[in-house]
Amino acid sequence: MAVPKRHKTSSTRDMRRMHLFIASPRLTLCKKCNKPIKPHIVCKNCGYYKGKEEIDVLGKLTKKERKLRERDIQKTEKEKPLSAQDLSKK
C-alpha cells in the first residue's frame, strides 16, 4: 500500500480543493434595461446606478454602435411588463 512521503498540511489540501468551494457571482437585474449586473456597480449597458445616469454610455460609442444601442433600449422599454399603476391609468 502506498504511503505519502511528506505530510500535507490542511492549507495545502484546502488550496487544492478550492475549485470546489468557489461560489458563482451574485447578479441582480438593472432597473433601467433589465440586464444582469453585479450589485452596487454601475450598469455597463445603460450607465445607470440607483435610477440616476452616472455614465453617458452613448457618448463614448461610434455613430453606428450608438444607433444599435438606441434601438435595443427602445425595444426593452416597449417590452417592460405593465405594473398595477400602469394598468389602472386606462
C-alpha positions, 0 to 999 in steps of 0.5 A, spaced: 500 500 500 502 506 498 504 511 503 505 519 502 512 521 503 511 528 506 505 530 510 500 535 507 498 540 511 490 542 511 492 549 507 495 545 502 489 540 501 484 546 502 488 550 496 487 544 492 480 543 493 478 550 492 475 549 485 470 546 489 468 551 494 468 557 489 461 560 489 458 563 482 457 571 482 451 574 485 447 578 479 441 582 480 437 585 474 438 593 472 432 597 473 433 601 467 434 595 461 433 589 465 440 586 464 444 582 469 449 586 473 453 585 479 450 589 485 452 596 487 456 597 480 454 601 475 450 598 469 455 597 463 449 597 458 445 603 460 450 607 465 445 607 470 446 606 478 440 607 483 435 610 477 440 616 476 445 616 469 452 616 472 455 614 465 453 617 458 454 610 455 452 613 448 457 618 448 463 614 448 460 609 442 461 610 434 455 613 430 453 606 428 454 602 435 450 608 438 444 607 433 444 599 435 444 601 442 438 606 441 434 601 438 435 595 443 433 600 449 427 602 445 425 595 444 426 593 452 422 599 454 416 597 449 417 590 452 417 592 460 411 588 463 405 593 465 405 594 473 398 595 477 399 603 476 400 602 469 394 598 468 389 602 472 391 609 468 386 606 462 
